[in-house]
């Protein structure tokens, strides 16, 4: 998969908790990419747009204390 055109941004759900952040690239057609901000070369997860929307909706409603 060619990801050279990915435009990465820090997730709005990442906090200021010592670097435990993820970056998201959602500008590519048919795929949403996610990677660890601290280890950008350590691997990238790829999601289909529908799966990503489902994950985001779940994350918005999840109890962060669980």
Wavefront OBJ file of the C-alpha trace (Angstrom):
o trace
v 0.000 0.000 0.000
v 1.397 3.386 -0.999
v 1.035 5.789 1.928
v 3.395 8.511 0.689
v 0.479 10.958 0.355
v -0.782 10.397 3.904
v -1.390 13.611 5.815
v -0.924 12.737 9.486
v -2.571 14.565 12.383
v -2.644 13.891 16.088
v -5.909 12.298 17.148
v -8.247 14.677 18.940
v -8.738 11.908 21.534
v -5.032 11.822 22.429
v -4.278 13.689 25.610
v -1.222 15.297 27.118
v -0.268 12.187 29.054
v 3.408 11.774 28.350
v 3.300 10.890 24.682
v 0.642 8.170 24.639
v -0.765 9.530 21.393
v -1.840 8.247 18.040
v -1.767 9.907 14.653
v -4.454 9.433 12.029
v -4.323 9.899 8.253
v -7.792 9.941 6.749
v -7.090 11.741 3.489
v -6.436 8.651 1.358
v -9.189 7.025 -0.675
v -10.687 3.899 0.907
v -8.412 3.657 3.937
v -7.768 5.289 7.317
v -4.268 4.864 8.745
v -3.298 4.941 12.432
v 0.182 4.938 13.976
v 1.910 5.562 17.305
v 3.276 9.093 17.596
v 6.307 7.872 19.569
v 7.186 5.098 17.099
v 6.203 6.317 13.643
v 8.245 3.612 11.913
v 6.962 0.840 14.189
v 3.950 -0.058 12.093
v 0.719 1.343 10.785
v -2.800 0.019 11.207
v -5.151 0.316 8.226
v -8.937 0.453 8.551
v -11.707 0.645 6.002
v -13.778 3.832 6.321
v -16.848 2.026 7.745
v -14.779 0.176 10.347
v -13.067 3.430 11.325
v -16.409 5.243 11.751
v -17.641 2.407 13.971
v -14.484 2.576 16.090
v -14.731 6.364 16.493
v -18.394 6.158 17.538
v -17.551 3.481 20.113
v -14.608 5.514 21.426
v -16.863 8.536 21.918
v -19.241 6.568 24.137
v -16.800 4.271 25.943
v -16.178 4.653 29.656
v -12.498 5.699 29.973
v -12.271 4.188 33.473
v -12.862 0.625 32.215
l 1 2 3 4 5 6 7 8 9 10 11 12 13 14 15 16 17 18 19 20 21 22 23 24 25 26 27 28 29 30 31 32 33 34 35 36 37 38 39 40 41 42 43 44 45 46 47 48 49 50 51 52 53 54 55 56 57 58 59 60 61 62 63 64 65 66
